Every structure is written in structure tokens, then in C-alpha cells.
């Protein structure tokens, strides 16, 4: 079943010369974990804010379970748990109150909402924050609360804007584990924006890559990888004031001072390693394609 059917979606912000979303056509299927990848400013938040009816659509249409979201806004409201990047709306509530009221507003009885609140505090390992006002949480704690609030009342669809931002590695793992678990156990459809491509690869079933407002690739990572599969990733570590010289047909992606990534065809490997003066390189590593390479390949093409 198609959860979201997006047709030719265009969004222009006032005063902008380029649209933030250009003619996006995309279907999201029930029960999948769909990742939206793209550079800053690529139009990811704009897309999902239109999908949850928080931003008007300039042209095109979005159907949610077959209903135009503009004509049936309540459907989205009741069935989509949205986690924005930032939000101040919960500031006056304690963590426990935020979870209880959200679950109750999404249709649970007071008794069930109390149980839901306990279950979510356990799931997100934030039991000790139950009585803390949400305005006094750290950035990472607030993100976990926003995640818990998005899924309070078990909506069938979750829409998450960068769920692992600001989190330490242990909590990042908790997020990916919990998302996989609710997807498998409850069949929840999860749509998420992430920059955490390496971790996301373990959870995401399909991916859409946005570049300058356009959807430039959609598919299963394994299918998309076939297009860049023949590419290997060479990581070079060197002293920043002494960069290595590459063969003329290769370009590098600077990751940090003294750290480049080079995408190579298999048949370029020997030539490249022979060409490089390895005395000028502190270390090098060669990898096959990952979701991150797909992202770099599609999101950053000229
Ligand atoms: P992403 O989520 O991929 O970082 P956004 O959807 O936030 O990208 O932004 C897409 C483009 O739209 C950017 O060029 C951004 O500057 C612009 N934009 C976003 N929000 C607004 C706004 N409220 N007014 C004007 N331009 C905006």
C-alpha cells in the first residue's frame, strides 16, 4: 500500500530565485524505512514539512493513504508522528506530561496513555527525566524526548528530521536499534532525514537523495550502489601542508585538513597507488562503496 504519493511537488519561498523543491515525484510504501539524504539546503526539511502539512504547497499534490492532505489534514495529524529539528512547543511540560498528553491526544485512554508514557521512558532510557521540565533538558535529551513524543500513541507513520543529531555514539545506536525494532514489530512506516549515512545503512530500506531541490536518485541502496559499485573509496591521510599529487584524471573530496576521499574505478587502483608518492601520505585505506559514497556521488555531482 502506498502511504505517501507525491506528484510534481514544487515549493518556492518568497524572495528566492530557485525553488526549494523542484518537481518532486515520490512514493513511500507502507512498512518501509525511507531515508532522505542531501546536503544542507538541498530541500529535505521543506519536503517533509509539506508532507506533514506545516508548509503550503505551491504546485503538485501530496496524497496520504490516497487522500489529498490539504482536503484531509486530520488524517495526517492523527496518523503521523512528526519530529521536527527544533521545537519549543513542549517547554512548559515535564517529560512525563509531554508523553502522557501526546498519547492521550492521539486517542489513547488516560490509563493507556499512562502506560505508554512508562513504556516510552523505558524505551528511550530516560526514566530519570520523567519529572524534569523539558526546557531544562540538554540538546541530546531533548532530541530523545522529541523522538519519544513523535511515537507516543503508536502512530502508523513516523517522520523524523535528523533523529540522531547531537547524540553521543551510544544513544545514536539506541535510536537506530529502536527504529528498526518498531518498524519490525509494529510495521511502522518511518521516513527520516539523516546525515548519519554509515549508521543509516543498517536501517534504511530505500533512500531518496536530494540535490538543489531535485530528487536525483531513489531506490534501494543495493540497487543504487550498482551505479557506483565499480567505484572504490580511497581515503588518504597526510600532513595538511604537504598534500599528495593525484593522477590528473582524479579528483578528491576534502573531508578534513589532511584527509581526502578519492573515488576510483577498480582498474585505476594500481595506477593510482603507483602514481602516489606514498612517502608523503601518512596512511591510506581502500573501501568498497557504502551508502555514504552513494550520497557523495549523487548529492554532490555538479
Ligand atoms: P535542508 O533541510 O535540505 O537543509 P531546507 O529545506 O531547509 O534544506 O532548505 C531548502 C532551501 O530553501 C535552502 O536554500 C534554504 O535556504 C531555503 N529556505 C528554507 N526555509 C526558508 C524560508 N523560511 N524562507 C526562505 N528560504 C528558505
py3Dmol code that shows the C-alpha trace and the ligand (Angstrom):
import py3Dmol

protein = """\
ATOM      1  CA  UNK A   1       0.000   0.000   0.000  1.00  0.00           C
ATOM      2  CA  UNK A   2       1.225   3.492  -0.802  1.00  0.00           C
ATOM      3  CA  UNK A   3       1.433   5.716   2.286  1.00  0.00           C
ATOM      4  CA  UNK A   4       2.547   8.878   0.541  1.00  0.00           C
ATOM      5  CA  UNK A   5       2.074   9.605  -3.139  1.00  0.00           C
ATOM      6  CA  UNK A   6       3.863  12.833  -4.026  1.00  0.00           C
ATOM      7  CA  UNK A   7       3.384  14.188  -7.538  1.00  0.00           C
ATOM      8  CA  UNK A   8       5.332  17.048  -9.149  1.00  0.00           C
ATOM      9  CA  UNK A   9       5.816  18.921  -5.905  1.00  0.00           C
ATOM     10  CA  UNK A  10       7.189  22.444  -6.188  1.00  0.00           C
ATOM     11  CA  UNK A  11       7.950  24.873  -3.365  1.00  0.00           C
ATOM     12  CA  UNK A  12       9.208  28.422  -3.801  1.00  0.00           C
ATOM     13  CA  UNK A  13       9.958  30.510  -0.728  1.00  0.00           C
ATOM     14  CA  UNK A  14       9.193  34.220  -1.150  1.00  0.00           C
ATOM     15  CA  UNK A  15      12.227  36.159  -2.323  1.00  0.00           C
ATOM     16  CA  UNK A  16      14.127  33.047  -3.514  1.00  0.00           C
ATOM     17  CA  UNK A  17      15.135  32.730  -7.156  1.00  0.00           C
ATOM     18  CA  UNK A  18      15.418  28.922  -7.089  1.00  0.00           C
ATOM     19  CA  UNK A  19      12.677  26.593  -5.852  1.00  0.00           C
ATOM     20  CA  UNK A  20      13.475  24.727  -2.599  1.00  0.00           C
ATOM     21  CA  UNK A  21      11.672  21.671  -4.061  1.00  0.00           C
ATOM     22  CA  UNK A  22      11.645  21.151  -7.853  1.00  0.00           C
ATOM     23  CA  UNK A  23       9.097  18.823  -9.343  1.00  0.00           C
ATOM     24  CA  UNK A  24       9.466  16.023  -6.814  1.00  0.00           C
ATOM     25  CA  UNK A  25       7.597  12.801  -7.562  1.00  0.00           C
ATOM     26  CA  UNK A  26       7.986  10.059  -4.962  1.00  0.00           C
ATOM     27  CA  UNK A  27       6.041   7.191  -3.396  1.00  0.00           C
ATOM     28  CA  UNK A  28       6.567   5.895   0.132  1.00  0.00           C
ATOM     29  CA  UNK A  29       5.290   2.384   0.827  1.00  0.00           C
ATOM     30  CA  UNK A  30       3.692   1.032   3.981  1.00  0.00           C
ATOM     31  CA  UNK A  31       6.130  -0.576   6.424  1.00  0.00           C
ATOM     32  CA  UNK A  32       9.344   0.755   4.919  1.00  0.00           C
ATOM     33  CA  UNK A  33      12.153   2.792   6.433  1.00  0.00           C
ATOM     34  CA  UNK A  34      12.855   5.500   3.879  1.00  0.00           C
ATOM     35  CA  UNK A  35      15.885   7.751   4.254  1.00  0.00           C
ATOM     36  CA  UNK A  36      16.152  11.228   2.758  1.00  0.00           C
ATOM     37  CA  UNK A  37      19.743  12.292   2.187  1.00  0.00           C
ATOM     38  CA  UNK A  38      21.176  15.508   0.814  1.00  0.00           C
ATOM     39  CA  UNK A  39      23.479  18.407   1.617  1.00  0.00           C
ATOM     40  CA  UNK A  40      22.417  21.322   3.803  1.00  0.00           C
ATOM     41  CA  UNK A  41      19.940  23.434   1.868  1.00  0.00           C
ATOM     42  CA  UNK A  42      19.042  20.593  -0.541  1.00  0.00           C
ATOM     43  CA  UNK A  43      15.328  20.894   0.383  1.00  0.00           C
ATOM     44  CA  UNK A  44      14.873  17.934   2.760  1.00  0.00           C
ATOM     45  CA  UNK A  45      13.102  19.747   5.614  1.00  0.00           C
ATOM     46  CA  UNK A  46      10.999  21.677   3.111  1.00  0.00           C
ATOM     47  CA  UNK A  47       9.821  18.372   1.638  1.00  0.00           C
ATOM     48  CA  UNK A  48       8.846  16.755   4.918  1.00  0.00           C
ATOM     49  CA  UNK A  49       7.254  19.916   6.312  1.00  0.00           C
ATOM     50  CA  UNK A  50       4.924  19.884   3.302  1.00  0.00           C
ATOM     51  CA  UNK A  51       4.238  16.181   3.900  1.00  0.00           C
ATOM     52  CA  UNK A  52       3.020  16.959   7.426  1.00  0.00           C
ATOM     53  CA  UNK A  53       1.004  19.981   6.306  1.00  0.00           C
ATOM     54  CA  UNK A  54       3.155  22.539   8.122  1.00  0.00           C
ATOM     55  CA  UNK A  55       4.113  24.284   4.902  1.00  0.00           C
ATOM     56  CA  UNK A  56       1.892  25.153   1.966  1.00  0.00           C
ATOM     57  CA  UNK A  57       2.428  23.515  -1.431  1.00  0.00           C
ATOM     58  CA  UNK A  58       2.985  25.831  -4.434  1.00  0.00           C
ATOM     59  CA  UNK A  59       2.118  23.251  -7.059  1.00  0.00           C
ATOM     60  CA  UNK A  60       1.793  19.492  -7.332  1.00  0.00           C
ATOM     61  CA  UNK A  61      -0.004  17.294  -4.822  1.00  0.00           C
ATOM     62  CA  UNK A  62       0.570  15.005  -1.864  1.00  0.00           C
ATOM     63  CA  UNK A  63      -1.802  12.123  -1.128  1.00  0.00           C
ATOM     64  CA  UNK A  64      -1.678  10.315   2.211  1.00  0.00           C
ATOM     65  CA  UNK A  65      -3.221   6.831   2.019  1.00  0.00           C
ATOM     66  CA  UNK A  66      -4.983   8.022  -1.140  1.00  0.00           C
ATOM     67  CA  UNK A  67      -6.361  11.275   0.337  1.00  0.00           C
ATOM     68  CA  UNK A  68      -5.139  14.714  -0.667  1.00  0.00           C
ATOM     69  CA  UNK A  69      -3.531  16.056   2.528  1.00  0.00           C
ATOM     70  CA  UNK A  70      -4.954  19.526   2.005  1.00  0.00           C
ATOM     71  CA  UNK A  71      -8.501  18.193   1.930  1.00  0.00           C
ATOM     72  CA  UNK A  72      -7.944  15.733   4.796  1.00  0.00           C
ATOM     73  CA  UNK A  73      -5.463  17.399   7.176  1.00  0.00           C
ATOM     74  CA  UNK A  74      -6.833  15.483  10.191  1.00  0.00           C
ATOM     75  CA  UNK A  75      -5.616  12.193   8.639  1.00  0.00           C
ATOM     76  CA  UNK A  76      -2.021  13.380   8.745  1.00  0.00           C
ATOM     77  CA  UNK A  77      -2.464  14.897  12.182  1.00  0.00           C
ATOM     78  CA  UNK A  78      -3.775  11.665  13.698  1.00  0.00           C
ATOM     79  CA  UNK A  79      -1.525   9.203  11.871  1.00  0.00           C
ATOM     80  CA  UNK A  80       1.866  10.840  11.501  1.00  0.00           C
ATOM     81  CA  UNK A  81       4.264  11.342  14.402  1.00  0.00           C
ATOM     82  CA  UNK A  82       6.486  14.221  13.297  1.00  0.00           C
ATOM     83  CA  UNK A  83       9.776  15.046  14.937  1.00  0.00           C
ATOM     84  CA  UNK A  84      10.996  18.493  13.849  1.00  0.00           C
ATOM     85  CA  UNK A  85      14.632  19.568  14.017  1.00  0.00           C
ATOM     86  CA  UNK A  86      13.791  22.171  16.624  1.00  0.00           C
ATOM     87  CA  UNK A  87      10.705  22.832  18.661  1.00  0.00           C
ATOM     88  CA  UNK A  88       9.798  24.952  21.632  1.00  0.00           C
ATOM     89  CA  UNK A  89       6.231  23.776  21.975  1.00  0.00           C
ATOM     90  CA  UNK A  90       6.918  21.371  24.847  1.00  0.00           C
ATOM     91  CA  UNK A  91       8.823  23.829  27.001  1.00  0.00           C
ATOM     92  CA  UNK A  92       6.313  24.185  29.810  1.00  0.00           C
ATOM     93  CA  UNK A  93       5.639  20.477  30.234  1.00  0.00           C
ATOM     94  CA  UNK A  94       7.669  17.924  32.133  1.00  0.00           C
ATOM     95  CA  UNK A  95       8.972  14.975  30.141  1.00  0.00           C
ATOM     96  CA  UNK A  96       6.290  12.667  31.579  1.00  0.00           C
ATOM     97  CA  UNK A  97       3.495  15.169  30.892  1.00  0.00           C
ATOM     98  CA  UNK A  98       4.629  15.687  27.291  1.00  0.00           C
ATOM     99  CA  UNK A  99       4.457  11.943  26.633  1.00  0.00           C
ATOM    100  CA  UNK A 100       1.196  11.382  28.505  1.00  0.00           C
ATOM    101  CA  UNK A 101      -0.671  14.275  26.853  1.00  0.00           C
ATOM    102  CA  UNK A 102       0.567  13.424  23.353  1.00  0.00           C
ATOM    103  CA  UNK A 103      -0.540   9.792  23.700  1.00  0.00           C
ATOM    104  CA  UNK A 104      -3.908  10.908  25.145  1.00  0.00           C
ATOM    105  CA  UNK A 105      -4.428  13.484  22.355  1.00  0.00           C
ATOM    106  CA  UNK A 106      -3.688  10.770  19.794  1.00  0.00           C
ATOM    107  CA  UNK A 107      -6.679   8.837  21.079  1.00  0.00           C
ATOM    108  CA  UNK A 108      -5.427   6.691  23.981  1.00  0.00           C
ATOM    109  CA  UNK A 109      -7.473   6.481  27.210  1.00  0.00           C
ATOM    110  CA  UNK A 110      -5.892   8.139  30.266  1.00  0.00           C
ATOM    111  CA  UNK A 111      -4.929   4.723  31.592  1.00  0.00           C
ATOM    112  CA  UNK A 112      -3.336   3.571  28.332  1.00  0.00           C
ATOM    113  CA  UNK A 113      -1.598   6.931  27.928  1.00  0.00           C
ATOM    114  CA  UNK A 114      -0.012   6.489  31.387  1.00  0.00           C
ATOM    115  CA  UNK A 115       1.257   3.034  30.372  1.00  0.00           C
ATOM    116  CA  UNK A 116       2.503   4.416  27.049  1.00  0.00           C
ATOM    117  CA  UNK A 117       4.399   7.119  28.901  1.00  0.00           C
ATOM    118  CA  UNK A 118       6.126   4.486  31.105  1.00  0.00           C
ATOM    119  CA  UNK A 119       6.951   2.319  28.080  1.00  0.00           C
ATOM    120  CA  UNK A 120       8.468   5.254  26.159  1.00  0.00           C
ATOM    121  CA  UNK A 121      10.540   6.403  29.146  1.00  0.00           C
ATOM    122  CA  UNK A 122      11.935   2.844  29.290  1.00  0.00           C
ATOM    123  CA  UNK A 123      12.428   2.517  25.534  1.00  0.00           C
ATOM    124  CA  UNK A 124      14.425   5.738  25.329  1.00  0.00           C
ATOM    125  CA  UNK A 125      16.188   5.157  28.660  1.00  0.00           C
ATOM    126  CA  UNK A 126      15.065   8.496  30.073  1.00  0.00           C
ATOM    127  CA  UNK A 127      13.157   7.286  33.170  1.00  0.00           C
ATOM    128  CA  UNK A 128      15.143   9.645  35.430  1.00  0.00           C
ATOM    129  CA  UNK A 129      13.904  12.633  33.394  1.00  0.00           C
ATOM    130  CA  UNK A 130      10.196  11.960  33.993  1.00  0.00           C
ATOM    131  CA  UNK A 131       9.655  14.962  36.292  1.00  0.00           C
ATOM    132  CA  UNK A 132      12.120  17.296  34.623  1.00  0.00           C
ATOM    133  CA  UNK A 133      10.723  20.294  32.690  1.00  0.00           C
ATOM    134  CA  UNK A 134      11.569  19.800  29.033  1.00  0.00           C
ATOM    135  CA  UNK A 135      13.004  23.339  28.914  1.00  0.00           C
ATOM    136  CA  UNK A 136      15.831  22.158  31.207  1.00  0.00           C
ATOM    137  CA  UNK A 137      16.976  19.215  29.111  1.00  0.00           C
ATOM    138  CA  UNK A 138      20.300  19.045  27.279  1.00  0.00           C
ATOM    139  CA  UNK A 139      20.278  19.073  23.450  1.00  0.00           C
ATOM    140  CA  UNK A 140      20.662  15.284  23.280  1.00  0.00           C
ATOM    141  CA  UNK A 141      17.995  14.651  25.956  1.00  0.00           C
ATOM    142  CA  UNK A 142      15.596  16.976  24.143  1.00  0.00           C
ATOM    143  CA  UNK A 143      16.122  15.047  20.913  1.00  0.00           C
ATOM    144  CA  UNK A 144      15.306  11.759  22.635  1.00  0.00           C
ATOM    145  CA  UNK A 145      12.188  13.339  24.137  1.00  0.00           C
ATOM    146  CA  UNK A 146      11.134  14.631  20.709  1.00  0.00           C
ATOM    147  CA  UNK A 147      11.576  11.138  19.311  1.00  0.00           C
ATOM    148  CA  UNK A 148       9.532   9.657  22.144  1.00  0.00           C
ATOM    149  CA  UNK A 149       6.814  12.308  21.652  1.00  0.00           C
ATOM    150  CA  UNK A 150       6.699  11.594  17.898  1.00  0.00           C
ATOM    151  CA  UNK A 151       5.947   7.940  18.575  1.00  0.00           C
ATOM    152  CA  UNK A 152       3.596   8.412  21.559  1.00  0.00           C
ATOM    153  CA  UNK A 153       0.277   6.725  20.832  1.00  0.00           C
ATOM    154  CA  UNK A 154       1.974   4.484  18.205  1.00  0.00           C
ATOM    155  CA  UNK A 155       1.100   6.430  15.034  1.00  0.00           C
ATOM    156  CA  UNK A 156       1.492   4.186  11.957  1.00  0.00           C
ATOM    157  CA  UNK A 157       3.847   6.682  10.271  1.00  0.00           C
ATOM    158  CA  UNK A 158       6.862   8.478  11.724  1.00  0.00           C
ATOM    159  CA  UNK A 159       8.514  11.448  10.054  1.00  0.00           C
ATOM    160  CA  UNK A 160      11.834  12.281  11.682  1.00  0.00           C
ATOM    161  CA  UNK A 161      14.033  15.270  10.876  1.00  0.00           C
ATOM    162  CA  UNK A 162      17.595  14.233  11.795  1.00  0.00           C
ATOM    163  CA  UNK A 163      16.828  11.935  14.731  1.00  0.00           C
ATOM    164  CA  UNK A 164      20.467  11.272  15.645  1.00  0.00           C
ATOM    165  CA  UNK A 165      21.843  14.819  15.536  1.00  0.00           C
ATOM    166  CA  UNK A 166      23.576  15.915  18.790  1.00  0.00           C
ATOM    167  CA  UNK A 167      23.607  12.364  20.157  1.00  0.00           C
ATOM    168  CA  UNK A 168      26.630  10.508  21.501  1.00  0.00           C
ATOM    169  CA  UNK A 169      27.532   7.210  19.774  1.00  0.00           C
ATOM    170  CA  UNK A 170      25.756   5.104  22.424  1.00  0.00           C
ATOM    171  CA  UNK A 171      22.462   6.987  22.018  1.00  0.00           C
ATOM    172  CA  UNK A 172      22.807   7.014  18.239  1.00  0.00           C
ATOM    173  CA  UNK A 173      22.918   3.248  18.373  1.00  0.00           C
ATOM    174  CA  UNK A 174      19.856   3.259  20.666  1.00  0.00           C
ATOM    175  CA  UNK A 175      17.954   5.351  18.091  1.00  0.00           C
ATOM    176  CA  UNK A 176      18.816   3.080  15.155  1.00  0.00           C
ATOM    177  CA  UNK A 177      18.080  -0.070  17.201  1.00  0.00           C
ATOM    178  CA  UNK A 178      14.719   1.287  18.405  1.00  0.00           C
ATOM    179  CA  UNK A 179      13.677   2.456  14.941  1.00  0.00           C
ATOM    180  CA  UNK A 180      14.484  -0.935  13.430  1.00  0.00           C
ATOM    181  CA  UNK A 181      12.633  -2.629  16.272  1.00  0.00           C
ATOM    182  CA  UNK A 182       9.377  -0.634  15.980  1.00  0.00           C
ATOM    183  CA  UNK A 183       9.497  -0.991  12.205  1.00  0.00           C
ATOM    184  CA  UNK A 184       9.772  -4.771  12.508  1.00  0.00           C
ATOM    185  CA  UNK A 185       7.429  -5.297  15.452  1.00  0.00           C
ATOM    186  CA  UNK A 186       4.693  -2.756  14.698  1.00  0.00           C
ATOM    187  CA  UNK A 187       5.153  -2.328  10.942  1.00  0.00           C
ATOM    188  CA  UNK A 188       5.599   1.424  11.445  1.00  0.00           C
ATOM    189  CA  UNK A 189       6.482   3.314   8.262  1.00  0.00           C
ATOM    190  CA  UNK A 190       9.460   5.531   9.026  1.00  0.00           C
ATOM    191  CA  UNK A 191      10.613   8.441   6.886  1.00  0.00           C
ATOM    192  CA  UNK A 192      13.737  10.129   8.129  1.00  0.00           C
ATOM    193  CA  UNK A 193      16.256  12.750   7.189  1.00  0.00           C
ATOM    194  CA  UNK A 194      19.783  11.895   8.190  1.00  0.00           C
ATOM    195  CA  UNK A 195      23.404  12.829   7.673  1.00  0.00           C
ATOM    196  CA  UNK A 196      24.432   9.688   9.511  1.00  0.00           C
ATOM    197  CA  UNK A 197      24.800   7.681   6.274  1.00  0.00           C
ATOM    198  CA  UNK A 198      27.047   4.958   7.637  1.00  0.00           C
ATOM    199  CA  UNK A 199      24.733   4.120  10.555  1.00  0.00           C
ATOM    200  CA  UNK A 200      21.603   4.663   8.470  1.00  0.00           C
ATOM    201  CA  UNK A 201      22.742   1.998   6.039  1.00  0.00           C
ATOM    202  CA  UNK A 202      21.894  -0.661   8.627  1.00  0.00           C
ATOM    203  CA  UNK A 203      18.294   0.521   8.976  1.00  0.00           C
ATOM    204  CA  UNK A 204      17.219   2.212   5.750  1.00  0.00           C
ATOM    205  CA  UNK A 205      15.466   0.067   3.141  1.00  0.00           C
ATOM    206  CA  UNK A 206      15.102   2.746   0.455  1.00  0.00           C
ATOM    207  CA  UNK A 207      16.720   6.073   0.033  1.00  0.00           C
ATOM    208  CA  UNK A 208      15.966   9.303  -1.810  1.00  0.00           C
ATOM    209  CA  UNK A 209      18.801  11.725  -2.492  1.00  0.00           C
ATOM    210  CA  UNK A 210      18.055  15.425  -2.945  1.00  0.00           C
ATOM    211  CA  UNK A 211      20.322  17.918  -4.654  1.00  0.00           C
ATOM    212  CA  UNK A 212      19.407  21.610  -5.013  1.00  0.00           C
ATOM    213  CA  UNK A 213      15.712  20.807  -4.518  1.00  0.00           C
ATOM    214  CA  UNK A 214      15.660  17.926  -7.018  1.00  0.00           C
ATOM    215  CA  UNK A 215      15.278  14.258  -6.267  1.00  0.00           C
ATOM    216  CA  UNK A 216      18.316  12.902  -8.107  1.00  0.00           C
ATOM    217  CA  UNK A 217      18.152   9.227  -7.064  1.00  0.00           C
ATOM    218  CA  UNK A 218      15.595   6.924  -5.426  1.00  0.00           C
ATOM    219  CA  UNK A 219      15.938   3.231  -4.715  1.00  0.00           C
ATOM    220  CA  UNK A 220      17.315   0.509  -2.517  1.00  0.00           C
ATOM    221  CA  UNK A 221      20.898   1.267  -1.521  1.00  0.00           C
ATOM    222  CA  UNK A 222      21.958  -2.036  -3.132  1.00  0.00           C
ATOM    223  CA  UNK A 223      20.363  -1.025  -6.478  1.00  0.00           C
ATOM    224  CA  UNK A 224      21.820   2.455  -6.396  1.00  0.00           C
ATOM    225  CA  UNK A 225      25.192   1.060  -5.461  1.00  0.00           C
ATOM    226  CA  UNK A 226      25.271  -0.857  -8.724  1.00  0.00           C
ATOM    227  CA  UNK A 227      25.700   2.522 -10.413  1.00  0.00           C
ATOM    228  CA  UNK A 228      28.693   3.401  -8.257  1.00  0.00           C
ATOM    229  CA  UNK A 229      29.581  -0.172  -7.400  1.00  0.00           C
ATOM    230  CA  UNK A 230      32.586  -0.162  -9.605  1.00  0.00           C
ATOM    231  CA  UNK A 231      33.851   2.728  -7.569  1.00  0.00           C
ATOM    232  CA  UNK A 232      36.172   2.142  -4.667  1.00  0.00           C
ATOM    233  CA  UNK A 233      36.816   4.694  -1.984  1.00  0.00           C
ATOM    234  CA  UNK A 234      40.400   5.603  -1.293  1.00  0.00           C
ATOM    235  CA  UNK A 235      40.939   7.585   1.898  1.00  0.00           C
ATOM    236  CA  UNK A 236      44.209   9.431   2.160  1.00  0.00           C
ATOM    237  CA  UNK A 237      45.663  10.860   5.377  1.00  0.00           C
ATOM    238  CA  UNK A 238      48.576  13.266   5.080  1.00  0.00           C
ATOM    239  CA  UNK A 239      50.087  16.345   6.613  1.00  0.00           C
ATOM    240  CA  UNK A 240      47.823  19.283   5.519  1.00  0.00           C
ATOM    241  CA  UNK A 241      50.743  21.440   4.370  1.00  0.00           C
ATOM    242  CA  UNK A 242      52.035  18.628   2.165  1.00  0.00           C
ATOM    243  CA  UNK A 243      49.147  17.290   0.056  1.00  0.00           C
ATOM    244  CA  UNK A 244      49.872  14.354  -2.269  1.00  0.00           C
ATOM    245  CA  UNK A 245      49.664  14.705  -6.059  1.00  0.00           C
ATOM    246  CA  UNK A 246      46.968  12.624  -7.747  1.00  0.00           C
ATOM    247  CA  UNK A 247      46.849  11.374 -11.337  1.00  0.00           C
ATOM    248  CA  UNK A 248      45.370  14.183 -13.488  1.00  0.00           C
ATOM    249  CA  UNK A 249      42.044  12.418 -14.198  1.00  0.00           C
ATOM    250  CA  UNK A 250      41.187  12.006 -10.499  1.00  0.00           C
ATOM    251  CA  UNK A 251      39.519  14.491  -8.198  1.00  0.00           C
ATOM    252  CA  UNK A 252      39.382  14.370  -4.438  1.00  0.00           C
ATOM    253  CA  UNK A 253      36.722  15.224  -1.874  1.00  0.00           C
ATOM    254  CA  UNK A 254      38.339  17.089   1.024  1.00  0.00           C
ATOM    255  CA  UNK A 255      36.907  15.732   4.299  1.00  0.00           C
ATOM    256  CA  UNK A 256      39.178  17.467   6.778  1.00  0.00           C
ATOM    257  CA  UNK A 257      42.554  19.191   6.593  1.00  0.00           C
ATOM    258  CA  UNK A 258      44.887  16.317   5.773  1.00  0.00           C
ATOM    259  CA  UNK A 259      42.112  13.869   4.875  1.00  0.00           C
ATOM    260  CA  UNK A 260      40.819  13.334   1.321  1.00  0.00           C
ATOM    261  CA  UNK A 261      38.500  10.824  -0.236  1.00  0.00           C
ATOM    262  CA  UNK A 262      39.024   9.744  -3.850  1.00  0.00           C
ATOM    263  CA  UNK A 263      36.511   7.619  -5.786  1.00  0.00           C
ATOM    264  CA  UNK A 264      38.276   5.141  -8.043  1.00  0.00           C
ATOM    265  CA  UNK A 265      37.346   2.618 -10.678  1.00  0.00           C
ATOM    266  CA  UNK A 266      38.800  -0.803  -9.942  1.00  0.00           C
ATOM    267  CA  UNK A 267      41.135  -0.511 -12.899  1.00  0.00           C
ATOM    268  CA  UNK A 268      42.524   2.795 -11.602  1.00  0.00           C
ATOM    269  CA  UNK A 269      43.727   1.380  -8.301  1.00  0.00           C
ATOM    270  CA  UNK A 270      47.151   0.087  -9.276  1.00  0.00           C
ATOM    271  CA  UNK A 271      47.955   3.131 -11.370  1.00  0.00           C
ATOM    272  CA  UNK A 272      46.872   5.487  -8.584  1.00  0.00           C
ATOM    273  CA  UNK A 273      48.850   3.724  -5.880  1.00  0.00           C
ATOM    274  CA  UNK A 274      51.901   3.650  -8.125  1.00  0.00           C
ATOM    275  CA  UNK A 275      51.448   7.331  -9.003  1.00  0.00           C
ATOM    276  CA  UNK A 276      51.077   8.477  -5.402  1.00  0.00           C
ATOM    277  CA  UNK A 277      54.244   9.256  -3.578  1.00  0.00           C
ATOM    278  CA  UNK A 278      53.436   7.184  -0.509  1.00  0.00           C
ATOM    279  CA  UNK A 279      56.218   8.875   1.460  1.00  0.00           C
ATOM    280  CA  UNK A 280      54.000  11.971   1.502  1.00  0.00           C
ATOM    281  CA  UNK A 281      50.997  10.017   2.791  1.00  0.00           C
ATOM    282  CA  UNK A 282      50.710   9.115   6.493  1.00  0.00           C
ATOM    283  CA  UNK A 283      48.139   6.409   5.868  1.00  0.00           C
ATOM    284  CA  UNK A 284      45.681   5.227   3.228  1.00  0.00           C
ATOM    285  CA  UNK A 285      42.639   2.926   3.209  1.00  0.00           C
ATOM    286  CA  UNK A 286      40.657   1.409   0.360  1.00  0.00           C
ATOM    287  CA  UNK A 287      36.944   0.587   0.761  1.00  0.00           C
ATOM    288  CA  UNK A 288      34.119  -0.632  -1.479  1.00  0.00           C
ATOM    289  CA  UNK A 289      31.015   1.574  -1.911  1.00  0.00           C
ATOM    290  CA  UNK A 290      28.862   2.484   1.110  1.00  0.00           C
ATOM    291  CA  UNK A 291      25.665   4.498   1.448  1.00  0.00           C
ATOM    292  CA  UNK A 292      27.884   7.464   2.191  1.00  0.00           C
ATOM    293  CA  UNK A 293      29.570   7.087  -1.199  1.00  0.00           C
ATOM    294  CA  UNK A 294      26.172   6.960  -2.863  1.00  0.00           C
ATOM    295  CA  UNK A 295      25.310  10.154  -1.098  1.00  0.00           C
ATOM    296  CA  UNK A 296      28.537  11.810  -2.179  1.00  0.00           C
ATOM    297  CA  UNK A 297      28.120  10.507  -5.717  1.00  0.00           C
ATOM    298  CA  UNK A 298      24.555  11.728  -6.209  1.00  0.00           C
ATOM    299  CA  UNK A 299      24.249  14.663  -3.818  1.00  0.00           C
ATOM    300  CA  UNK A 300      27.415  16.436  -4.804  1.00  0.00           C
ATOM    301  CA  UNK A 301      27.619  15.939  -8.563  1.00  0.00           C
ATOM    302  CA  UNK A 302      27.990  19.171 -10.481  1.00  0.00           C
TER     303      UNK A 302
END
"""
ligand_1 = """\
27
LIG
P 17.654 21.068 4.052
O 16.613 20.571 5.010
O 17.995 20.070 2.997
O 18.880 21.603 4.742
P 15.766 23.214 3.558
O 14.550 22.526 3.104
O 15.813 23.694 4.978
O 17.050 22.312 3.234
O 16.041 24.485 2.626
C 15.988 24.415 1.206
C 16.250 25.792 0.622
O 15.195 26.666 0.968
C 17.524 26.460 1.143
O 18.090 27.182 0.087
C 17.027 27.379 2.216
O 17.889 28.494 2.360
C 15.664 27.778 1.690
N 14.714 28.068 2.792
C 14.358 27.213 3.775
N 13.446 27.781 4.597
C 13.230 29.029 4.110
C 12.402 30.115 4.498
N 11.580 30.016 5.557
N 12.438 31.235 3.749
C 13.236 31.338 2.668
N 14.040 30.351 2.241
C 14.051 29.205 2.944
"""
view = py3Dmol.view(width=600, height=400)
view.addModel(protein, "pdb")
view.setStyle({"model": 0}, {"cartoon": {"style": "trace"}})
view.addModel(ligand_1, "xyz")
view.setStyle({"model": 1}, {"stick": {}})
view.zoomTo()
view.show()
